Amino acid sequence: MQRRRHHHGHRRSRKSNLRLYALVTLACGVLAVLAHFAFEAPAAVRSYAEQEINSAVRSAVPQEVKSAAAD
């Protein structure tokens, strides 16, 4: 009788192991996506900031040239 109980327990643990495996896999997937955004986003933000700075410099230079010419 104990063998049966042990077998039933083993079956239950196999099912919970499968559930645990699925949860771990899902968690790893979520972490991978978050890590991708965490590392990718700063690069995108940096790129955007550099573009903004470059466009600000481009628009400021002609104004400086005009004001220097006016002096």
N, C-alpha and C positions, 0 to 999 in steps of 0.2 A: 504494500500500500504506500509506503514511503517513496518507492521508486516512481510511482505514478504522480505523486504530489511534486516530486522533484522535476519530473518531466514537464508537468504543467507549468511550474515555475520557470523552467528553462524556456519554454515556448513564449511565456509572457516577457521574459527578459530579452529574447530575440526581437520581439515586436518593439519593446521600448528602446533597444539598441538601434533598430531601424529608424525609429522616430528621432532618437538622439542624433543619428548620422544625418538625417534630413535637416534637422535644426542647425547642426554645425555647418553643413554645406550651405544652407541658406544664409547663415550668419557670415560665412566667409565671402559669399557673393555680395552681400550688402556692404561688408567692409571693403571689398575690392572696388566697388562703385564709389563709395565715400572717399577712399584713398585716391582714386582717379581724379575726382572732382577737387579734392584737397590739393593735389599737386598740379592739376591742370588749371584751376581757377586763378591762382596767383600769376601764372604765366600770361593768361588772357588779360587779367587786370593790369599787369605791368605793360603789356603790349598796348592796351588801350590808353594808359597814362602816357606812354611815350608818344603815341600818335597825337594826343591832346597837346602835349608840350611842344612837339614839333610844329603843329598847326598854329599854336600861340606864338611861337618864335617867328614863324613865317609871316604872320600878320603884323607882328610888332616891328620887324625889320623895316618894311616899307614906311611905316609911320615914323620911325627914327630917321630914316633917310629924308623924308619930307620935312620933318621939323629941323633937321640939320641944314637942309637946303634953304629953308625959310630964314634961318638965322644968317 
